[in-house]
Amino acid sequence: MIKIPKVKVISFDVDGTLVPTGFVDAVWLEGIPSLYAQKHKISFDEAYQIVTQAYNEVGDHRIEWYYLDYWIKRFDLDTTKEELFNKYKHKVKIYEDVEPIIKLLKKYYKIIICSNAEKDFILFQLKPILHHFHHIFSATSDFKEVKKSKEFYGKICELLKVKPEEVIHIGDHLIFDYLNPKEIGINAFLMNRNQHKVELRIPVMNNLEEILKFLNY
């Protein structure tokens, strides 16, 4: 049934692939600015401008950009990562197609996570379905890399003792989830849940169920 020669591992990105970005956006773009506004007795809009400007000044090319504890300390906020997570836990949502497909695939393949996100964000959002995954890899937390480079994917293959062609990766970022893994020979598929127009002729999926048609032969 779901069987394809040589593929042993199926890898998934998290935000935009398994979960919407609502929780992550709330923590970074509501939670931190709100606390900053309270601390300095300014409006949310003023705080938002100051906080997002600081995010941009640090930039996503530096590892601390990804670490929530860094920003809590930098802004001297009276909170913890756990408190912020729990404040916005109602924003956590897992796409409906995720668990049924993961449960089916794990009968035949090793199922893993490969994400740029800080690991605590991954664990918190995927808590109800964590038991389905064999491994969870965070580029920033586990390898201190700021992006999922081709070297990152190479390290994953080495750790799992598989060849790149024995891996499928699914994610929503053209460079980090498609081009980079593709460059070392991983079977990559671009997730496009919002069904944006994709100009390039590449394998695109609008939902996880579509992986089944690529696995049948």
Secondary structure, DSSP 8 states (H G I E B T S, - for coil): ----TT--EEEE--BTTTB-SHHHHHIIIIIHHHHHHHHHT--HHHHHHHHHHHHHHH-TTSGGGG-HHHHHHHTT-S--HHHHHHHTGGG----TTHHHHHHHHTTTSEEEEEESS-HHHHHHHTGGGGGG-SEEEEHHHHS--SS--HHHHHHHHHHHT--GGGEEEEES-IIIIIIHHHHTT-EEEEE-TT-----S-S-EESSGGGHHHHH--
